[in-house]
Amino acid sequence: MQVTTQPYDPGPAAWNSILPEARSYPQLKTNITADWVVIGAGFAGLSAAKRLHELHPNDSIIVLEARRIAEGPAGRNSGFMIDLPHNLTAEDYVGELNADVIQTRMNRHAIDFAEAASIEYQFTPEAFVKSGKINAAATSKGTKHNHDYAHHLDHLNEPYTLLDEKHMRAICGSDYYQSGLYTAGTAIIQPALYVRELAAGMAKSGGVSFYENSAVTEYKKQAKHWLINTTKGSVSAPKLILAVNGHVESFSHFKRRLVHIYLYASMTRQLSNNELESLGGEDSWGFTPADAMGTTVRKIAGIGGHRIVVRNQITYNPSRIADQTKLARFAQKHQQSFIARFPMLNTVNFEYTWGGALCLSRNNVPAFGELDEGLYSACCQNGLGTVQGTLAGILAAEQASGIDSDFLRQTLSLSQPSRLPPEPFATIGANVVTKWGEIKAGKEL
């Protein structure tokens, strides 16, 4: 099976760019054997590798990454590991009550796994912070979304705190927001730092070997082993986990069943002391939009200095390749959203603008399970790569190891991703839905 399309994301991985030079791992240039191979060193792949090492401490585990670790979507993520319902395809994020109860338990299992890893490998503090998040509302419609969400949380018996305009201003320094809804269970991470330190922790402890710049070009079954060819080498192993999110279509699986979109974000230059004083508010915070099509905003303070990150704008890209030339236009949109929220920072420019690939399914289910003897998929995180990728990696490692669990049974009970409409109807429909959603979002965008 040939892998003809390689992953691509436009612009720099800003979260990685503001960190010191990363530890490098070799390119695979020889022919080797192993007990396990994981393709992809994002949240799913690293979690799968860690769980495999826990279950099989004496086995050899190989992780192949097509680029440098943290340069792909994992280093472009907004960094929210959200525990509560957060369905990106729903107008108010929530779904059916019983399903949301189960999903919350599973999300928390993934967050606990990540937190345990941060302790075990002694992550830099900003890599993983269980600080909670705020659903921020800029309009009365957004405030209604928050109150509807709060009503759903009441039924889930989940605590929350409703914030008024004064509270929101005290947090972010801006009077743009009318209200907010705070929940405590979300972990906010520096995504590039998190994946870098998770990989480094496993490499240092032994048992897991990483190969960067080792894109897979072909893989095939040979007797009871999988032979995986990369650009300059190969590895043979009896079991293989695909942790490549939407790129799994390039491996000839889930064709015409996955929705490929790119989300875009910009990060400011470092804020000066005078600018920080003018802004006010807290050192760091994270806002997800009350309207699912609105703007995500984070203020960070750490290794790369004090900065603000703005994320909005969506494109539908069934080819899994985004147009680099659109970044300048999206940066202008981000600047508008930024200045609307922080007019006191109207001289602050963006240092980085980028896009990152997301994968959704129409019926909001993962592309998960055993695809062939010894071949497993931990893909399609439905826009929640941090927590859903972590969970998928854990469960794929357990399924491949013959470990049973309630969470695994629950995941395997889900239907497969549903088929997409034929072209050009899929593209037309996706573009219309996206545009209409942005129009309805109004000031939330």
Residue pairs with C-beta under 8 A, 6 or more apart in sequence:
1 218
1 219
1 220
1 251
1 252
2 217
2 218
3 215
3 216
3 217
3 218
3 219
3 250
3 251
4 250
5 247
5 250
5 319
5 320
5 321
6 66
6 215
6 250
7 66
7 67
7 72
7 73
7 244
7 247
7 320
7 357
8 320
8 321
8 322
8 357
9 72
9 73
9 76
9 262
9 322
9 354
9 355
9 356
9 357
10 262
10 322
10 323
10 324
10 326
10 327
10 354
10 355
11 324
11 327
11 352
11 353
11 354
11 355
12 352
12 354
13 70
13 71
13 72
13 75
13 76
13 192
13 354
14 76
14 265
14 267
14 309
14 351
14 352
14 354
15 70
15 75
15 76
15 77
15 79
15 190
15 191
15 192
15 193
15 267
16 22
16 68
16 70
16 71
16 75
16 192
16 196
17 352
18 267
18 303
18 304
18 305
18 307
19 192
19 193
19 196
19 303
19 304
20 303
22 68
22 69
22 70
22 196
23 196
23 200
23 203
24 68
24 212
25 65
25 69
25 199
25 203
25 210
25 211
25 212
26 211
26 212
27 211
27 212
27 213
27 214
27 231
27 232
27 233
28 64
28 211
28 214
28 230
28 232
28 233
28 234
28 235
29 232
29 233
30 233
31 233
31 234
31 235
31 236
32 62
32 233
32 234
32 235
32 236
33 60
33 235
33 236
33 237
34 60
34 61
34 62
34 209
34 235
34 236
34 237
35 56
35 59
35 60
35 61
35 237
35 238
35 239
36 49
36 52
36 56
36 59
36 60
36 61
36 62
36 237
36 239
36 240
36 241
36 400
37 61
37 62
37 63
37 64
37 226
37 228
37 235
37 237
37 239
37 240
37 241
38 45
38 48
38 49
38 52
38 61
38 62
38 63
38 64
38 240
38 241
38 243
39 45
39 63
39 64
39 216
39 228
39 240
39 241
39 242
39 243
39 244
40 63
40 64
40 65
40 242
40 243
40 244
40 245
40 247
41 63
41 64
41 65
41 69
41 72
41 74
41 195
41 199
41 210
41 212
42 72
42 73
42 74
42 195
42 243
42 245
42 385
42 389
43 74
43 77
43 195
43 381
43 385
43 386
43 389
43 390
43 393
44 243
44 245
44 378
44 379
44 381
44 385
44 389
44 390
44 392
44 393
44 396
45 63
45 65
45 241
45 243
45 244
45 378
45 393
46 63
46 195
46 198
46 199
46 202
46 393
47 110
47 113
47 114
47 389
47 390
47 391
47 392
47 393
47 394
47 397
48 241
48 243
48 378
48 392
48 393
48 394
48 396
48 397
49 61
49 63
49 202
49 208
49 393
49 397
50 113
50 117
50 198
50 202
50 208
50 393
51 113
51 393
51 394
51 397
51 398
52 59
52 61
52 397
52 400
52 401
53 59
53 61
53 202
53 205
53 207
53 208
55 397
55 398
55 401
55 403
56 401
57 207
58 207
59 207
60 207
60 209
61 207
61 208
61 209
62 208
62 209
62 211
62 235
62 237
63 199
63 208
63 209
63 210
63 211
64 211
64 214
64 216
64 228
64 230
64 235
65 72
65 210
65 211
65 212
65 213
65 214
66 72
66 213
66 214
66 215
66 216
67 212
67 213
67 215
68 212
68 213
69 195
69 196
69 199
69 210
69 212
70 191
70 192
70 193
70 195
70 196
73 245
73 356
73 357
73 358
73 385
74 191
74 192
74 195
74 385
74 389
75 191
75 192
75 195
76 191
76 265
76 354
76 355
76 356
77 191
77 356
77 385
77 386
78 191
78 265
78 286
78 296
78 298
78 309
78 311
79 188
79 189
79 190
79 191
79 194
79 286
79 298
79 386
80 133
80 186
80 187
80 188
80 189
80 286
80 288
80 296
80 386
81 107
81 110
81 111
81 114
81 186
81 187
81 188
81 189
81 386
81 387
81 390
82 107
82 133
82 186
82 288
82 384
82 386
82 387
83 104
83 107
83 108
83 111
83 183
83 185
83 186
83 387
84 100
84 104
84 107
84 153
84 156
84 158
84 183
84 185
84 186
85 93
85 94
85 95
85 100
85 103
85 104
85 152
85 156
86 93
86 288
86 384
87 93
87 94
87 95
87 364
87 382
88 292
88 360
88 382
88 383
88 384
89 292
89 360
89 364
89 382
90 292
91 145
91 291
91 292
92 145
92 148
92 149
92 152
92 292
93 149
93 292
94 100
94 148
94 149
94 152
95 103
95 364
97 152
97 155
97 156
100 152
100 156
101 156
102 410
104 156
104 158
105 407
106 391
106 407
106 410
106 411
107 387
107 388
107 391
108 185
109 391
109 394
109 407
110 387
110 388
110 390
110 391
110 394
111 130
111 185
111 187
111 387
111 390
113 390
113 394
114 128
114 187
114 189
114 194
114 390
115 128
115 130
115 187
117 123
117 198
117 201
118 127
118 128
118 194
118 197
120 201
121 197
121 198
121 200
121 201
121 202
121 204
121 205
122 201
123 193
123 194
123 197
123 198
123 201
124 190
124 193
124 197
124 303
126 190
126 193
126 300
126 302
126 303
127 189
127 190
127 193
127 194
127 197
128 187
128 189
128 194
129 187
129 188
129 189
130 185
130 186
130 187
131 186
131 187
131 188
131 284
131 286
132 182
132 183
132 184
132 185
132 186
133 182
133 183
133 186
133 188
133 286
133 287
133 288
134 163
134 168
134 171
134 180
134 181
134 182
134 285
134 286
134 287
134 288
135 145
135 146
135 149
135 180
135 181
135 183
135 287
135 288
135 289
135 290
136 142
136 168
136 177
136 179
136 180
136 287
136 288
136 289
136 290
136 297
137 143
137 145
137 146
137 177
137 178
137 179
137 180
137 181
137 290
137 291
137 444
138 176
138 177
138 178
138 290
138 294
138 443
138 444
139 178
139 442
139 443
139 444
140 178
141 291
141 442
141 444
142 178
142 179
142 289
142 290
142 291
142 294
142 443
142 444
143 178
143 179
143 290
145 290
145 291
146 162
146 179
146 180
146 181
146 290
147 162
149 181
149 290
150 160
150 162
150 181
153 159
153 160
153 183
158 183
159 183
159 184
160 181
160 182
160 183
161 181
161 182
161 183
162 179
162 180
162 181
162 182
163 171
163 179
163 180
163 181
163 182
164 178
164 179
165 175
165 177
165 178
165 179
167 180
168 174
168 177
168 178
168 179
168 180
169 175
169 177
169 281
170 281
170 282
171 180
171 281
171 282
171 285
172 281
172 282
172 285
172 287
172 297
172 299
172 341
173 279
173 280
173 281
173 342
173 344
174 279
174 281
174 341
174 342
176 340
176 341
176 342
177 287
177 341
179 290
180 287
181 290
186 286
188 284
188 286
188 298
189 386
190 300
190 302
190 303
191 386
193 303
199 210
202 208
202 210
203 209
203 210
211 230
211 233
213 231
214 230
214 231
214 232
214 233
215 230
215 231
216 228
216 229
216 230
216 251
217 229
217 230
217 231
218 228
218 229
219 226
219 227
219 228
219 229
219 240
219 251
220 226
220 227
221 227
221 372
221 373
221 374
221 375
222 236
224 238
224 373
224 374
225 236
225 237
225 238
225 374
226 236
226 237
226 238
226 239
226 240
226 374
226 375
227 234
227 235
227 236
228 234
228 235
228 236
228 237
228 240
238 374
239 374
239 375
239 376
239 400
240 374
240 375
240 376
241 376
241 377
241 378
241 393
241 396
241 397
241 400
242 248
242 251
242 253
242 371
242 375
242 376
242 377
242 378
242 379
243 378
243 379
243 389
243 392
243 393
243 396
244 250
244 251
244 379
245 357
245 358
245 359
245 379
245 380
245 381
245 385
245 389
246 258
246 260
246 320
246 357
246 358
246 359
246 379
246 380
247 320
247 357
247 379
248 254
248 258
248 367
248 377
248 379
248 380
249 255
249 258
249 260
249 320
250 320
253 367
253 371
253 377
254 367
254 377
254 379
254 380
254 416
254 417
256 419
256 420
257 361
257 367
257 416
257 417
257 418
257 419
257 420
258 359
258 360
258 361
258 367
258 380
258 417
258 420
259 316
259 359
259 360
259 361
259 362
259 420
259 430
260 316
260 317
260 318
260 319
260 320
260 357
260 358
260 359
261 314
261 315
261 316
261 317
261 357
261 358
261 359
261 360
261 430
262 314
262 315
262 317
262 322
262 355
262 356
262 357
262 358
263 311
263 312
263 313
263 314
263 355
263 356
263 358
264 311
264 312
264 313
264 314
264 315
264 327
264 330
264 334
264 353
264 354
264 355
264 356
265 296
265 309
265 310
265 311
265 312
265 334
265 353
265 354
265 355
265 356
266 309
266 310
266 311
266 330
266 331
266 334
266 335
266 338
266 350
266 352
266 353
266 354
267 307
267 308
267 309
267 350
267 351
267 352
267 353
268 307
268 308
268 309
268 338
268 345
268 348
268 349
268 350
268 351
269 307
269 348
269 349
269 350
269 351
270 304
270 305
270 306
270 307
271 279
271 305
271 306
271 307
271 308
271 345
271 348
275 344
275 345
275 348
276 306
278 344
278 345
279 342
279 344
279 345
281 299
282 299
283 299
283 301
283 306
284 298
284 299
284 300
284 301
284 302
285 298
285 299
286 297
286 298
286 299
287 296
287 297
287 298
288 296
289 295
289 296
289 441
289 444
290 444
291 440
291 441
291 444
291 445
292 437
293 314
293 434
293 437
293 438
293 440
293 441
293 444
293 445
294 312
294 441
294 444
294 445
295 310
295 311
295 312
295 337
295 444
295 445
296 309
296 310
296 311
296 312
297 308
297 309
297 310
297 311
297 341
298 308
298 309
299 306
299 307
299 308
299 309
300 306
300 307
300 308
300 309
307 351
308 338
308 342
308 345
308 348
310 334
310 337
310 338
311 334
312 333
312 334
312 337
312 445
313 330
313 333
313 334
314 434
314 438
315 322
315 323
315 326
315 355
315 434
316 427
316 430
316 431
316 434
317 357
318 423
318 426
318 427
320 357
322 355
322 357
327 353
327 354
327 355
328 353
330 353
330 355
331 350
331 353
334 350
334 353
335 349
335 350
337 445
338 345
338 348
338 350
339 345
339 346
340 443
342 348
358 381
358 383
358 385
359 367
359 379
359 380
359 381
359 382
359 383
360 380
360 382
360 383
361 367
361 380
361 382
361 417
361 418
362 417
362 418
362 420
363 415
363 417
363 418
364 382
365 380
365 382
365 414
365 415
365 416
365 417
366 378
366 379
366 380
366 381
366 382
366 388
366 392
366 411
366 414
366 417
367 377
367 379
367 380
367 416
367 417
368 377
368 378
368 379
368 380
368 392
368 395
368 396
368 411
368 412
368 414
369 376
369 377
369 399
369 411
369 412
370 376
370 377
370 399
370 400
371 377
374 400
376 396
376 399
376 400
377 396
378 389
378 392
378 393
378 395
378 396
379 392
380 417
381 388
381 389
381 392
382 388
391 407
392 411
395 405
395 407
395 408
395 411
398 404
398 405
398 408
399 408
399 412
420 426
421 429
438 445
